[in-house]
Amino acid sequence: MSTVNLKINNIQITAESGQTILQAAIANGIHIPTLCYLKDINQSGACRVCLVEVKGGKALLPACTTPISEGMEVFTNSERALKGRRNSVELIMSNHSKNCLSCKRNQNCELQKLCEELGIRENKFEGARTKPTYEDASFGIVRDTSKCILCGRCIETCKKVQGLGILDFQNRGFDTIVGPAYNSSFNDVNCMQCGQCVINCPVGALTEKEDIHRVLDALNDPKKTVIVQTAPAVRASLGEEFGMPIGTRVTGKMVAALRRCGFDRVYDTNFGADLTIMEEGNELLERLTHGGTLPMFTSCSPGWIRYIEYNYPELLPHLSTSKSPHMMFGAIVKTYWAQQKGIDPADIFVVSIMPCIAKKSEMQRPECETGDYRDVDAVLTTRECGRLIKMFGIDFTALEDEEFDQDLMGDYTGAAVIFGATGGVMEAALRAVKQQLEGKKLEKVDFEACRGMAGVKEAEVDLNGTKLWIAIASSMSAAKPLLEEVKAGTSKYTFIEIMGCPGGCINGGGQSIVPSKIKNGKLGYGYKELRMKALYDEDQLSELRVSSDNPQIQQLYTDFLGKPGSELAEKLLHTSYSPKEKFHIV
């Protein structure tokens, strides 16, 4: 590896040849403000916020696109650089909505932070503004172009992370906006509703569609029994909404806070995850022994489900028919739980707190209802959960830990917890299937090959003498080569886990937003790894680590469902899929 010697702010540093000024600065713990820059995704230099002065240069240069050279001398905070940077931010602000106090990104907005750092207090440039678009027709995502700064981060995220490219710049000059084709709704194109564009937007131009007030209405209705369930990844992120370090596991405080919000029962979606493994594991064994469609794809990521229905409808037979964990949980609450408690399902309101924006659209699927009732009545993201708790004036960090409600659906295993990380669903399924095939307790439950942040992971596993290949992918750009192999009939795999978001649910579109900051020479803190560790730590601490060992799951089958794959289980816990048209623009 060749190196380059240069100076930044009179500090002598050595950097890798081919790096930009910004990359060299980050690697050496030197802060240069950015706005449009997104590591490995977007480095266009469009916002002009990272302008620096290079000795001998005639003009200021964007640090994110300017390559370093031997002997270069860079000044990030010279009078000239600060003036240019300030001018860039003031021009951005001249066309930006100023309703910061009511914006969801208030106090977690990168543009707001820049104004604070640069001491911008007044509107230097006043005049006409671009005609805005406010679009909230989709189930999960709200778009407000009055707050858009045209950084392009959402565009490149959709294109490079998900391989879709449904967003782009439209019009020219002063009329330029960002949106789906023809400035239409996210509902009108093949959008996954994954929300990766939302968590990578530096401002409030893209946000989740809020459902807090529907939940408040249910909490205030004396006729309603309001049940809340929390997904495993939420516990690894929710603390960030209250200033706690990234990766802090806040399971007990979360339960305590939700009780204080007035929920009648606080349960863990992990019960539903254990149930999913029972059904999905049985489905895999049935396909293996009876010649079903292989490889089988996992089905718990709703963004992935939307993707395959739009883009690979010919591969739908490969999908497991098992509903996602929170939908299974809702279906059981409104049948088995309701019967046991003597409560009319019409009077039960199920709230899912999820790391995922796509769960909002999944909830609306016609296939996700049992009889006359929807499986789930409302979905809140991790961020919405944080806002709900703050709305009730709860001092989250001071709460004593409490346990989930334990009646009927309170037990869960460590296998369910790791659902929140990429590879977790696969590992949980392998634990259960291997134990069932061997007919004895597993001595070793960890499948290390399933773990890690790689976009695609693969391994050959031995299930009681039967060897098969498994693959794990997170993000659609990573999954696409696997899908093309299946489409071509050349895939060697038997079982494939696909998650819509990079890293899985710990990095879902509804999770806490991590600002682009530098710490210890790294951009973004390594937040996905920290959240993932929180889940694997809880798995290690669990007394039960195989889904089939959950005693309440066993009781559910004994008392109600019969067995995995039974007629009643198929009715309540399984679903169907259908091809979707990519565009609905009239």
GUZANU-492658 format. One record per atom (N, C-alpha, C): x, y, z. Coordinates in steps of 0.1 Angstrom, whole numbers, plus 5000, padded with zeros to 4 digits. Layout:
N
XYZ;...
//
This chain:
586
500949885000;500050005000;500950125000;500750214990;501550334989;500950444998;501750535003;501250635012;501650775006;500950875012;501151015008;501351095021;502351185021;502551275032;501951415029;501251465038;500651595037;500351655050;499951785050;499651855062;498251895062;497551875073;496151935075;496252025087;495952145086;495952245097;497352245104;498452235095;499752235100;500152105107;499352005107;499651875113;500151785103;501351725104;501851635095;501151505096;500651445085;499951315085;500351235074;500151105075;500451015064;499150945061;498750935048;497450875044;497650785032;496650705030;496750605018;496650685005;497450644996;497350704982;495950674976;495450774970;494050764964;492950814973;493250834985;492250894994;491851034991;490651074994;490351214993;490851295006;490751425006;491151505018;490251465029;488951445027;488051405038;488351275043;488651175035;489051045040;490251045048;491251125044;492551135051;492251205064;491451305064;491151375077;490451285087;489451205082;488651115091;489651015097;490450955089;491450855094;492350905104;492551035104;493451095114;492751185125;491451155126;490651225137;490551375135;490551415123;490351565120;488951585115;488251675121;486851695117;486651795106;486051755095;485651845084;484151835083;483351935085;481851925084;481451875070;480451795069;479851745057;478351755058;477751735046;476251735046;475751635035;476351645023;475951545013;476751415013;477851415020;478751305020;478051185028;478151065023;477750945029;478650835025;479450785035;480550695032;480050575023;480850555013;480650445003;479350464995;478650564997;477350584990;477250714982;477550824988;477450954982;478551044985;479351084975;480451184977;480451274964;479351354963;479251434951;479851574952;480051624964;480551754966;479451864964;478151824963;477151914958;476852024968;476951984981;476452084992;477552194994;478752164991;479852264993;480052295007;479752215016;479952235031;481352195035;481852105029;483252055033;484352125026;484052255021;485052335014;486352355023;487452335017;488752365024;489652445015;490652505022;491652585014;492952495013;493352485000;494652414997;495652524994;496752515000;497852614998;498152624983;498152744978;498452764964;497252754954;496152704960;494952694951;494152824949;493652834937;492852954934;491452964940;490952844942;489552834947;489452734958;488452744967;488252644977;487752514971;488152404977;487852274971;487052184981;486152104975;485352014984;486251904988;486351885001;487251785007;486751635003;485451625001;484951484998;485251434985;485651524975;485951474962;487351504957;488151584965;489451624961;490551524966;491251454957;492251364961;493451424967;494151354976;495351414983;496551394973;497551474976;498751454968;499951484977;501151434973;502351444981;502651594984;502851624997;503251765000;502151865001;500851814999;499751905000;499551965013;499152095014;498852155027;497452205027;496652155036;495252185036;494852255049;493952355047;493452435059;491952425059;491452355070;490052335071;489252455078;489952525085;489352635093;489952775091;490552795080;491152925077;489953025075;490253155075;489253255074;488453235061;489253205050;488653185037;487753065037;488152955043;487452825043;486152845051;486252905063;485052925071;484053015064;484553115057;483653215051;482853135039;483653055032;482952985021;481952875026;482352815037;481452715043;480152775048;480352885055;479252955060;478353005049;478853055038;478153105027;477252995021;477852875020;477152755014;475952725023;476152715036;475052685045;473952795045;474352915044;473353025044;472553015031;473152975020;472452965007;471452845008;471852735015;470952625017;469752665025;470052735036;468952785045;467952875038;468452945028;467553045021;466352975014;466452845011;465352775005;464852655013;465052675026;464752565036;463652605045;462652515048;461652545058;462252575071;461652675078;462252705091;461352665103;460552555101;459652515112;460352405121;461552445125;462452355132;461752295145;461052385152;460552345165;459552225164;458852225153;457852115151;458352005142;459552015137;460151915128;460551785136;460251665131;460651545138;462151535140;462951605131;464351595132;464951705141;464151785148;464651895157;465551835167;466751895168;467851855177;468551725172;468151675161;468951565154;468951585139;469251715136;469251755122;470651805119;471251745108;472651785105;472751925100;471751975093;471752115089;471652215101;470752175110;470652255123;471952255130;472652145131;473852135138;474952225131;474952225118;475852305111;475652455114;474352495114;474052635117;474552675131;474452575140;474952605154;476452615154;477152525147;478552525147;479152655140;478452705130;478952815122;478352945128;477552945138;476953065144;476053135134;475253065126;474253125117;472953145125;472653275127;471453315135;470353385126;470753435115;469853515107;469753465093;468653505086;468453465072;469153565063;470353535059;471053635051;470453655037;470053545031;469453555018;467953525018;467153625016;465753615015;465253635001;464153564998;463653574984;462653464981;462453434968;461553324964;462153194968;461153094970;461552964973;460952864963;461552744962;461052644953;459752594958;458752584948;457452534952;457552394958;457052374970;457252244977;456152144974;456552014976;455651904976;455551844989;454351824994;454151745007;453351625003;453951505005;453251385001;453251275012;452051245017;451951145028;450951035024;450851005012;449850905008;450250765010;451650745011;452150605013;451850565027;451950435030;451750375043;452750415053;454050435048;455150445057;455950575057;456050635045;457050745043;456350875039;456750985046;456251125043;457451195036;457151265025;458151345018;457751495018;458651575023;458351725024;459551795017;459351835004;460451894997;460852035002;460052095010;460352225016;461552215025;461852095029;463052075038;464252005031;463951965018;465051895011;466151995007;467451945009;468552035006;469251984993;468651884986;469151844973;470551774975;470851714986;472151654988;472351524980;471251454977;471351334969;471551204977;471651214990;471851094998;470750994997;469551034996;468450934995;468450874981;468850954971;468850894957;469950784956;471150814961;472250714960;471950604970;471350624981;471050504990;470150414983;469050464977;468050374971;468750304959;469650374952;470250314940;471350214944;472150244954;473350164957;473150054968;472250094978;472049994988;470949894984;469849944978;468749864974;468649824959;469549894951;469549864937;468249894930;467449994935;466150024929;466250154922;466650264928;466750394921;465350454918;464450444928;463150504925;463050654928;464150704933;464250854936;465250914927;464951044923;465951114914;465651264915;466551334910;466351484908;465351504896;464451594898;463451634888;463451784886;463151814873;463151954869;464552014869;464652144867;466052204865;466152334873;467352364876;467652494883;466852514896;466252624897;465552664909;464352574912;463852504902;462652424904;463052274907;464252244909;464752114911;464152054925;463651934924;463151864936;463651724935;463451644946;463751504946;462451424949;462251324942;461051234944;460951124935;459951034936;459750924927;459350984913;459350904903;459050954889;457751034889;457851144881;456651234880;456151294893;457051304903;456751364916;455551294922;455451164920;454351084924;454551034939;453650954944;453750894957;454650774957;455150744969;455950624971;455050504969;453750514970;452850404968;452750374953;453050464944;452850444930;454050384923;455050354930;456250294923;456750174932;457750104927;458149984933;459050004945;458550094954;459250124967;459150014977;460249974984;460249874994;459649925007;459550065008;459150125021;460150085032;461350055029;462350015039;462750125048;462750245043;463150365051;464650395051;465450325043;466850355043;467050495039;466250545030;466350685025;466050775037;465150735046;464750825057;465950835067;466550725071;467650725081;468950785075;469050795062;470150865056;469951005051;468751055053;468451195050;468951275062;469751385059;470351465070;469351555076;468251575070;467251675075;465851605077;464851685077;463451625078;462651615066;463351605054;462651595041;461951465040;462551355046;461851225046;461751175060;460551135064;460251095077;459250975077;459150905088;458150805089;456750865091;455750795086;454350835088;453950805103;453650905110;453450885125;452050835128;452050735138;450850675142;450550685157;451350785163;451250795178;449850835182;449150915175;447850965180;446750865179;446850765170;445950655169;446150565182;447350545185;447650475197;447150545210;447350675210;446850745222;445350735223;444650745211;443150725211;442750595217;443550485214;443250355219;443450345234;444550405238;444950405252;443850475261;443250575255;442250655262;440850605260;440650485253;439350425252;439150325262;438250345272;438150245283;437650105278;437050095266;436549975261;437749885255;438849945252;439949875246;440949815255;441349695252;442449635259;443649655249;444549735253;445649775244;446949695248;447349615238;448549525240;449649575231;450849595237;452049635229;453049525229;453649505217;454749415216;455949485210;457149445214;458349515210;459349415203;459749455191;460749375183;462049365190;462849265188;464149245194;465149365192;465149415180;466149525177;465849655184;464649675188;464249805194;465049825207;465249715215;465949725228;467349765226;467949745214;469349785212;469549925206;468349995204;468450135198;467650235206;466650195213;465750295219;466450385229;467450335236;468250415245;468850545239;469150535226;469750645219;468850765218;467550735219;466550845219;466550925231;467250875242;467350945255;468850975258;469650975248;471051015250;471950905256;471550785256;472350675261;473250625250;474450565254;475350525244;474850425234;475250425221;474850335211;475150195215;474150105214;474349965217;473949935231;473450035239;472950005252;471649925252;471649805258;470449725259;469449775269;468349815266;467449885275;466049805277;466149675276;464949595276;464049625288;464649625300;463849645313;463249785314;464049885310;463550025311;462450045300;462649985289;461549995278;460249935283;460349825290;459049765295;458449855306;459249905315;458749995325;458150115319;458750175309;458250305303;456950275296;456750165289;455550135282;454350105292;454650045303;453650025313;453150165318;454050255320;453650385325;452950465314;453050425302;452250495291;450750445291;450550335298;449150285300;448750165292;449750095286;449449965279;448949865289;447949785286;447449685295;448349565296;449049535285;449949425285;451249465277;452349435282;453649465275;454349325272;454349285260;454949165256;456149185247;456849075245;457949075236;457649005223;457849065211;457649005198;458448875197;459448855206;460248735206;459448605207;458348615214;457448505214;456948465200;456648575193;456248555179;457348505170;458648545174;459748495166;460048345168;459848305181;459948165184;458848085176;457648145176;456548075168;456848075153;457448175148;457848185134;458848065131;459848045140;460747945137;460147805137;459147785146;458447655146;457747635133;457147735127;456347715115;457347715103;458347805103;459247815091;460147695091;460647645103;461447525104;460747405099;459447395103;458647275098;458447285083;458247405078;458047425063;459347385056;460547415061;461747375055;461847225054;461547165065;461647015066;460646955056;459447005055;458446955046;458946965032;459547075028;460047095015;461247005012;462046975022;463246885020;462746745018;461746705026;461346565026;460346535015;459546635011;458546605001;458646674988;459846724985;460146784972;459546914969;459447004980;458947134977;459947224970;459447344968;460347444960;461547484969;462747464963;463947504970;464747594960;465647674965;465847714979;464647784985;464447774998;463347845005;463947975010;463148085007;463548215012;462748245026;463448315035;462748365047;461748475043;460848495052;459748585048;459448695059;460348715069;459948805080;460248945077;460948985066;461349125063;460349175053;459449265057;458349315048;458949395036;460049465038;460649535027;461149445016;461649335020;462149225011;460849165004;459749145011;458549095005;458049184994;458049314997;457649414987;458549404975;459849394978;460849384967;460549274957;460349154963;460249034954;458949034947;457849084953;456549094946;456649184935;457449294936;457549394925;458549344914;459749294919;460849274910;461149134906;460749034914;460948894910;459748804913;458648844907;457348774910;457448624907;458348584897;458448454893;459048364904;459748424914;460348354925;459448344937;458248394937;457448394948;457148254954;457148144946;457048014952;458147974962;459248044961;460448004969;460248064983;459348164985;459148224998;458448135008;458948135020;458248075031;456848145032;455848075035;454548135037;454248175051;455248165060;455148205074;455048355075;454048405083;453948545085;455148585093;455348715094;456448775102;456048755117;457048765126;456748745140;455748825146;455748965143;454749045150;453349025144;453148975132;451848945126;451348805132;452248715134;451848595141;451448625155;452148705162;451848745176;450448805176;450148895167;448848965167;447748865164;447948765155;446948665152;446648585164;447648545171;447448465183;446748535194;447148665196;446448755206;444948755204;444548775191;443148795188;442348665187;443048555189;442348425189;442648355202;443748285204;444048205215;444048295228;444748405228;444848495240;443448545244;442748595233;441348645236;440448545242;440548415237;439748305242;440048275257;441348275259;441848235273;441448345283;441348475278;441048585287;439648625287;438848565278;437448595277;437148745272;437948785263;437848925258;437448915243;436548995239;436149005225;437249065216;437748995206;438849045197;438549185192;437249225191;436949355186;437349465196;437549425208;437949515219;439449515222;440249445214;441649435215;442349515205;443349595209;444049685200;445549645202;446149595191;447549545192;448449645185;449449695193;450449785188;451749715187;452449735176;453749675174;454749785174;455849775182;456949875182;458049805174;458349865163;459249795153;460449885149;461549825145;462649895139;462449935125;461349905119;461149895105;459949985101;460150065091;459050145085;458150055076;458749955070;457949875061;456849795068;457049775082;455949715089;454649785089;454749915086;453449995085;452649955073;453349925062;452649885050;452249735051;453149655058;452849515060;451549495068;451349585078;450149585086;448849595078;448949665066;447749695058;447549585048;448349495047;448149385037;446849315039;446049285029;444749215031;445049075036;446249015034;446548875038;446748875053;447048995060;447348995074;446149035083;445148955081;444048965090;443448825093;442848815105;442248685109;440748705111;440048645102;438548665103;438248815100;437548875109;437149015107;438149115113;439249065118;440149155125;441549155119;442149275119;443549285115;444449225126;445549165121;446449105131;447049205140;447349315134;448049435142;447249555138;447049645148;446249765146;447049885144;448249895149;449150015147;450549965148;451450035141;452850015141;453550145145;454450145155;455250255158;456750215156;457450305150;458950285149;459550305162;460850275163;461650295175;461650445179;461750525168;461750675170;460450725176;459350675170;458050705175;457850665190;458350545193;458250495207;458950595216;460150645212;460850745220;460050865222;459350915211;458551035212;457351015221;456750895221;455650865229;455950865244;457150805247;457550805261;457850945266;458451025258;458751165261;457451245263;456451215255;455151275256;454551255269;454751145275;454251115289;455151165300;456151235296;457051295307;457751195315;458151085309;458750975317;460350995316;460950985328;462450995329;462950855326;463150835314;463550695309;464750645316;465850725316;467150675321;467050645336;466150695343;466050675358;465150555362;464450495352;463550385355;464250265360;463650195369;464150065373;463649955363;464449865360;464149755350;462949675355;462049645345;460849565348;460849445338;460149345341;459949225332;458749235323;458849175311;457649165303;456549085310;455249115306;454249035312;454448885308;454148795317;454448655315;453348565312;452048615312;450948525310;450748485296;450748355293;450448295281;451448315270;451948435268;452848465256;454048545261;454548525273;455648605278;457048545277;457148415275;458448345274;459048365260;460348365260;461048365247;462448315249;463048275238;464448225238;465448315232;466648285235;467748365229;467748365214;467248255208;467148235194;466248345188;465248385195;464248485190;464948625191;465748645201;466348775203;467248815190;467948715185;468948745175;468248765161;466948755160;466148785148;466548925143;466949015153;467149155149;468449185142;469249085141;470549105134;470549015121;471249065111;471348985099;471948845102;471348745097;471848605100;471148545112;470448625120;469748575132;468648475129;467848515119;466748425116;467248285111;468348295103;468848165098;469448085110;470148145118;470748075130;469648015139;468648095141;467548045150;466847925143;466647935130;466047815123;466947695123;468247715121;469147605121;469247535135;469147615146;469147555159;467947465161;466747515157;465547435159;465547305150;465847325137;465847215128;466847105132;468047155135;469047055139;468646975151;468147045161;467746975174;466546875171;465646915162;464546825159;465046705152;465946715142;466446605134;467346515143;468046565152;468946485161;468146425172;467046485176;466146425186;466746435200;467546535202;468146565216;468646705217;468846755229;469246885231;470646915224;470747025218;471947065212;473047095222;474247035220;475347075229;475947205225;475947245212;476447365207;475347435199;474847545203;473747615196;474247725187;475547765188;475947885181;476447845166;475847915156;476247895143;477048025138;478348025141;479148145139;479148195125;478948105115;479048135101;477848225097;476848235105;475648315102;475848465107;476948485114;477148615120;478048715113;477948835116;478848935110;478049035100;478749135096;478149245088;478349225073;478949115068;479149105054;477749105047;477749165035;476549175027;475949035024;476848945021;476448805018;477348715026;476748615032;477448515040;476948375035;477748275035;477348145031;478048045039;477447925040;478147815048;477447685044;478247575045;477647445044;477447395058;476247355061;475847305074;475447155074;475747085085;475346945086;474146935096;473046885091;471846875099;471646725100;472246665111;472146515113;472446435101;473546465095;474046385084;473646445070;472646535070;472246595057;472946725056;473846735046;474546865043;473846945033;473747075037;473147165027;473847305029;473647385018;474247515017;473247615021;473647715029;472747825033;473447955029;472648055027;473148185024;472348295031;472948405034;472348515041;472748645034;471748725032;471948855025;471148965032;471749085033;471049195038;471249315029;470149375025;470049475014;469849405001;469149474992;468749414980;469849414970;470749504971;471949504962;472749384965;472849344977;473649224981;472849094977;471549104978;470748984976;470548954961;470649054952;470349034938;471048924931;472448914933;473148804926;472548664931;472148654943;471648524948;470248504941;469448604939;468148594933;468348554918;469348614912;469648584897;470048444896;470748384905;471148244904;469948154906;469048194915;467848104917;467048114904;466948234899;466148254886;466648174875;468048164874;468648094863;468747944866;468347904878;468347754881;469747704885;470647794888;472047754891;472347764906;471447794914;471747814929;472047684936;473047684944;473447564952;472747554965;472047664969;471547684983;470247614985;470047574997;468747515001;467847615009;468547705016;467747795025;468547925024;467748035022;468348165020;467648265029;468348335038;467748445046;468048575039;466948655037;467148785031;466448895040;467248995043;466749105051;466849235042;465849315043;465749435035;466749545038;467249545050;468149655054;469549605057;470549685054;471949635056;472249615071;472549495075;472749465089;471549405095;470449405088;469149355094;468449455102;467549415111;466649505118;467349605127;468549575131;469249665140;469549795132;469549795119;469749905111;468449935102;467249905108;466049925101;465750075099;464850105090;464550245087;463850315098;463350245108;462650305119;463450325131;464750285131;465650295142;466150435145;466750455156;467350585160;468350625149;468250755145;469150805135;470450845141;471550795135;472950825140;473450935131;473751055136;474251155128;475651115123;476051175111;477351145105;478351225113;478951165123;480051235131;481251145131;482351205135;483651135136;483951105150;484350985153;484750945166;485850845165;486950865171;488150775170;488550745156;488450855148;488850845134;487950775125;486650735130;485750665122;484450745120;483850735108;482550795106;481450705109;480450745117;479250665120;479350575132;480550575139;480650505152;480650355152;480450285140;480250145140;478950105147;477950185145;476750165153;476050035151;476049975139;475449855136;476049735144;477349735145;478049635152;477749645167;477649765172;477349785187;475849735190;474949765181;473549725183;473449565182;474249515172;474249375170;474749295183;475849355188;476449295200;475449285212;474549395213;473649395224;472649275223;472249235211;471349125209;472048995211;473248975207;473948845209;474348835224;474548945230;474848935245;473648885252;472448925248;471148885255;470948735252;471248695239;471148555236;472048465245;473248515247;474148435255;473648425269;472948525274;472548525288;471248445290;470548405279;469348335280;469448195284;468548155293;468548015298;468147915286;467147955278;466747875267;467147945254;467747865245;468347935233;467847865220;466947775221;466347705209;464847725210;464247775199;462847815199;461947705204;462147585200;461247475203;461247445218;462247505226;462347475240;461447575248;460847675241;460047775248;458747695253;458547695267;457447615272;456147675268;455947805267;454647865263;454347835248;455347825240;455147785226;454647635226;455247555234;454847415235;453347405240;453047485249;451647485255;450647535244;451147635236;450247695226;449847585216;450847495212;450547395203;449647285209;449947255222;449147155229;447747195231;447547315235;446147365238;445347415226;446047455216;445347535205;445647495191;446947505187;447347485173;447447345169;447747255178;447947115174;449347085172;449847125160;451247105156;451647205146;452947225144;453347315133;452847265120;452347355112;451747325099;450347265099;449747265111;448347215112;447447305104;446147255102;445247335095;444947475101;444847475115;444647605122;445947685121;447047625122;448347705121;448447765107;448047695097;448147745083;447147865082;445947855088;445047965087;445448085094;446048075106;446348195114;447748245111;448748155109;450148195109;450848195095;450048165085;450748165072;449948265063;450648305052;450148405043;450348365028;450048455020;450248435005;450748564999;451248554987;451848664980;451348674966;451548794960;451048814947;451948914939;452048894926;452948994919;452349134919;453149234919;452749374920;453249444908;452449544903;452949624891;453949724896;454949754889;456049844893;455649984893;454750024884;454350164884;452850174882;452250274890;450750294889;450550444886;451350504878;451250644875;450350674864;449350754866;448350784855;448750914849;
//
